[in-house]
Amino acid sequence: MHEATKPGGVADGAPDLIAARMRALMVRAPMAVGFVKDGAFVLVSEHFNHLFGHGDDTDLIGRPTRMVHVSDAALTSVQDRMAAAFVSGRPLDDEFEYVRRDGSRFWGRLQATPVQWDAPTGESLWLLDDVTVARQMRMQPTWTAKHDALTELANRREFERRLAEHVGSRRHEPVSVLWVDVDHFSEVIAGMGVEVGDHFLYGLGQLLITKVRASDLVARLENDCFAVLLPNCDQHYAEIVAEKMRSGIAGFRLRWGLHRTRVKACVGVVQLQATLESVDAVIGAAVLACAEAKAAGGDSVRVFISAGGFEELAG
């Protein structure tokens, strides 16, 4: 028998059912989730316990949050930054050093939000990831030389280096390049601020990665413009990837604290050809195709065919 539901879609007897679902989620969810109130953990997932070396014969529930921070000063710093973020309607998203039950330390990315935004000093939700290895990689000079610090994608220098390996190549494999430009992104910055814009760009970069193969390269080249290198990919399949990116961006929602926004984008497509004799020429052709898409009203894809020629892919 199906449960009767109330107008809001909540089943009768919902409190018990919701509690059971929460218990199941906290045991099975492959993520570190914790709820904090008055400086103590009131509920944590199994993964959260294990992250700090608990879970077999000990539990963090009921314990003060101080025990996972390396010092009183570190805890105070986290609390101050969290309070400042919550009051301004923003989540806290930052990296901090933590200590496990056995005394070992690790770097974690903490994403914290109030359970109720109209009560920012009340209970909060913590999502925690161990980013020790990723942080160590980012600290290496070779990593910083090749990556964009904000999005952690490849930077312009690395993109151009990788593209140069294909320009003029005689390997006869098709290679394509995409230029992705967010429509009216300056309006997001003007309305919500640089910090929200930065988080949007990071999320957008992660979205683009999901639309390509492991052998492809996604890079942030400037401001709100991204480029994608597609080795062994002809124009036809590059158009398919471009359309996936365009539609993915159109469906992407930025939820950052109390901030909500969405945008659209244009994508320019070009397959490497003999007339494009340099890296700048290839990128220029992709940019030109993207500009044609913007001139046509935005939220669309255009393909560079030859000098002065474009093919439309409806958005």
N, C-alpha and C positions, 0 to 999 in steps of 0.2 A: 504494500500500500504506500502510495506517495504521501509525503508529509504535506499538510496544509500550509500554505504560505500566506503571509500578511501582505498588504499592498506594497510594502517596500521590498518584497522579495525575501524576507526573513522568515524562516520556518518556525511554527509553533514549537515550544520547548527549546528554542534557540540557545539560551544560556548554557545548558548542559552540553548541547551538541557543539557549540563554539569552544567550550572548555576542552572537550575531547579532541577536537580538531587541533587546538593549540598544543595539547600534549603530544599528539602524533607528529605535528610539525617540528616541535622542539627536539624530538628524538631522531627523526629521519632526515630533516633538512640538511643538505651538505654545505652548510654555511654557519658561521659563528654569529649567532643572534643573542642579544641580551637586553633585558629591560632593567633600568636603573631608577631608583627613587630614594631620595634623602641620603645619597652617598652610598647606597648598598645595592647589590644585585638582588632583584626580586624574582627574576625568572631568567634562565639561560638555556640555550640549546645544548645538546650533547656535544656538538662540534665546538662550541664556545668553551665548554669545560675542558675538552681535550687539548685545545689550543694552549691552555695555561697549565697543562699537566694534571688536571683533575678529571673526575668522572668515574673512576673505578671504586675507590673507597672514600673519596671526598667530593664535595660539591661547592660551587661558588655561590649558590643561592643563599641569601642571608648574610653573605660576607661583605665587608666594606670594599669599595672600589680601590681604596688605597693599596690593597695587597697586590694588585696587578701593575701598579706604577712603581717606577724605580726610586722615587723619593717623594717627600711631602711637597717639595717645590714643583716637581713634575706634575703632581696631581693638581696643585693649585693653578698651574699654568693651563692645564687642560680645562679645568672648570671655568676659569675666567674667559678663555676663548670660546668655550661652548655657550656660556651665558650671553656673551656679546653677539654671537651669531644668532642665537634663538630670538633674542629681543628684536633684532633687525629683520626677522622673518626668514633667516637663512639656516640651512643645516650646517653642521660642522663637518668638514671633509679635510682631514689632514693626517700626517704621519707622525707617530709618537713611538718612543721606546717603551717596551713593556717587559715585565719580569715573570717568569714561570714559577711554578711551585718549587722546582729544584734549584732556583736561583739563576738559571740561564736567562739570557735576554734575547729579545727579537724586536724588529721594527714592524709595527702594524699600521695599516691604514684604517682609521676610525671614521665611519660615517654615522653621525648621530643626529636625530631629530626628536623634537618633543612628540609624545604620543598625542597630545592635543595642543594645537598651535595657539589656542586662546589661553593656554596655561603653560607658558614656556618654562616656568620654574618647577613644574611638576615632573611626572614620570617621563623618561626619555627612552628611545629605542637606539641601541647600538648595533651596528654591523661592523665586523672586524675581519680584516684579511692580513695574513702574514706576508709582508712585502720585503722581507729582508734581502732575498736574492735579487729581486728587481731593483731595490735601492742600491745594492752593491754594484750592479751593472751600470746604473745611471751615474755612479760616481767615477766610473772609469773614463779616462780621457778619450779612448777610442769610441765609446758610446756617445758621449756628448758631442763629439765632432760629426757624428752621422745622424743625430736625431734632433727633432724639435722638442724643446724642453716642455712646452705646454701640452701638446697632444701625445708625445712619445712616439710619433710617427717618424719616418725618415724626413730629413730636412732637404732644402733645395740642393745643397752641395752634393749630398748622397744620391738624390734623384738624378741629377744631371750626370753624375759619374756613371751610374748604372745605365742610363739612357745612351750615353756615349759609346758604350760597348756594342750597341746595336746599330747606331747610325752609320751607314756606309758598309755594313757587314755583308759578306758574301755567303752567309750561311743559308740564305733563301728561306728562312722561316719568317712568317708574317709577325710583325710586332705592332702593337697599337698603343696609343696614349690617350688618356682622358683628362680633360680639364674641368673641374667641378667648382662652380662659383655660387655661393649662397645668395639668394635674392634679398635685397633690402636688409642686409645684416646690420647695417649702421643703425637701423631703427630699433633693433633689439638692444644694442649697446645704449642708445639714447634713453630707452624706456626702462631698462632694468639694471644698467651698470656694467662695468667691465668684468667684474667677478662672475656674474651670471653668464656673461658672454663667453668667458674662458671655459666654464664648465660645459656650456653648450658645444663649443668647438671640440673639447675632449670627447664628449659623448658622440658627436657627429663622426669624428675620426674612427672611433670604435665601431660605429655602425658601418662605415665604408669597408672596414676590414672584413666584415661578415659577408660582403657581396663579391669577394674575389677569392682566388686560389692562393694556396700557400706560396706558390712561385711568383705571384704578382707583388708589386710594390706600391703601397699607398704612402703619399708624402703630403705634408703641409708646406706649401711653397711661400705663401704670403697671406697675412690677415685671415680672411675667410675663404681662401682659395686652396683647393687640394688638387693634386695630380696623381694619376694612376698609370703605372707602367705594366703593360700586359704582354709579356713575351709569348711567342707561339700562339698568337691570337689575331685572326684577321678582322677586317672591318665588320663583317656580319656579326660575329660573336662579341666584338667590342660594343656594338650598338645594343646588344642584349644586356651586357653588363651595365652600360650607361643608363639604360631604362630602369634596371633594377635599382640603381643608385638614386636616380631621380625620384622614383616612386617611394623608395625607402625613406628618403629625406622628407618628402611630402607627408609621410605618415609618422615621422618622428616627433615626439612630444618631449619638451624639456620641462621637467618637474623639479624645481629647486627651491625647497622650502615653500613659501607662499607664492612663488613665481611660477607662472605657466606661460609657455609660448610655443609657437610652431613657425616654421619657415618653409620655403620652397627653394629650388635650386635649378640652375641650368648646367648642362653638361655638353662640352665640345669633344668630338671624337675625331681622331686622325690615325690612319694607318701609315707607317713609315713607307716612303716612296723615294725614288731616285732624285726627284726634284727638290726634296727637303734634305739638303746636304750638311746640315749642322744641327746640334742640339737646340740652339736658339730657334732655328727654322721650324723644327718639329713642334716645340712648345708654342711658338707663335701661331702655327696653324691651328692647334687645339684651342688656343685663346681666342682666335678669330672666329672659329666655329661657335664657341660659347657666347661670344659677343653677338653673333647672329641670333642665337636663341633668346638672349635678353632683349634684343631689338624687336623680336617677334612677340614679346609680352611676358617672357619668363616661364619657368616651370616646364622646360622642354629640352629636347636633345637635338643637336645639329651635327652633321658629319661633314668634315672637310674632304672634298673630292679632289680638287686641284685648284690652282690659283684662280680665285674669283668664283669657284663653284662650291655649292653646299647642298646637302641632302637633308631633308626634314624628317625627323622622327617625332611624331606627335607626342606631346606630353599629356 
